[in-house]
Amino acid sequence: MRILLIIPIVFLTMAFADAPRFNGPNYINDGGVQIDVGYYAAPYIYDWDGDLRKDMIVGQFSYGYIRFYPNVGSDENPEFNGYQFLYASGSMITVPSG
């Protein structure tokens, strides 16, 4: 008898759970122009340069380069104005590309 009482409770809990909702794409601008690194972009938000503002790092699928966009705005209203490719030991950092 206890099993019959538990199953309906679990079922009702799952039935009324909210499904995730995704809104349309949000385009990010760099100096007023939409950022376009080709297809399969992989952005990551992180304070890369240690200035307490979250920057954006984006991998490019086409060539495997990694772009660094410093945030010149705030975390609440990020602004990007230019990018640079990331280097390590004098060589451009790349990831495997298609």
Secondary structure as GFF3:
##gff-version 3
##sequence-region A 1 98
A	DSSP	alpha_helix	2	15	.	.	.	ID=ss1
A	DSSP	beta_strand	29	30	.	.	.	ID=ss2
A	DSSP	beta_strand	33	34	.	.	.	ID=ss3
A	DSSP	beta_strand	42	46	.	.	.	ID=ss4
A	DSSP	beta_strand	55	59	.	.	.	ID=ss5
A	DSSP	beta_strand	66	69	.	.	.	ID=ss6
A	DSSP	beta_strand	84	85	.	.	.	ID=ss7
A	DSSP	beta_strand	87	88	.	.	.	ID=ss8
A	DSSP	beta_strand	91	92	.	.	.	ID=ss9
###
